[in-house]
Amino acid sequence: MKTTERSELIKAGAKSYPQAFAALCEFCRMTANMLRLSVEQNLGQMSKSMALGTLSPSDLRGRANPSSIHPDAQASDGIEAKIGFTLWGDPVWRQYYFVTWGKNGLSLSASIKFLKNSDANDKVSTALHAHGFEKKIYHNSNRVGIFCTINPDELVDLPKHMNALLIDWSTFWNSVGGIAKCAGVNTIAKAKSAGPVQVDG
């Protein structure tokens, strides 16, 4: 950062730091609440379509990245960030439901990570392609799922957009007979109880 830019940033922060911090916290809270509402409304159908035991709203774990502005925390790059929730089905799987900001804009996603079966992600990715989700697939080194992009102005309607995505997510799992049948894993594990908001994991 150039010296002049640094000076302007410090001046702006000195004038509005408490207000900006309060606004940021409130934005994060509101976004998380809207997302939680949508995920909670779809938990019953998702549990059924994935052939899992009943998942409870108390199983949702809050996630935010970056999650701290402490001086010793890792600095944000100003490009990527996420707010959302996870479900832990350790030691078999973890599921992720996020609002994500990145180089390609704003998106919503529903994904799953298999903790001990390295082939399971590829099996799910192949099934997603086979069932017509090739344009919505989210697949990185350790997670696979679906996503949709939205415009920033559409975030006010987050529940509507996330509901549509989760209906697709449930439809997919229902069409392949659930997680165990599709991925070839044991799904006896029960989701762990919720914890505090944490860095993504």
Secondary structure by P-SEA (a helix, b strand, c coil): ccaaaaaaaaaaaaacaaaaaaaaaaaaaaaaaaaaaaaaaaaaaaaaaacccccccccbbbbbcccccccccccccccccccbbbbbccccbbbbbbbcccccccccccccccccccaaaaaaaaaaaaacccccccccccccccccccccccccaaaaaaaaaaaaaaaaaaaaccccccccccccccccccccccccc
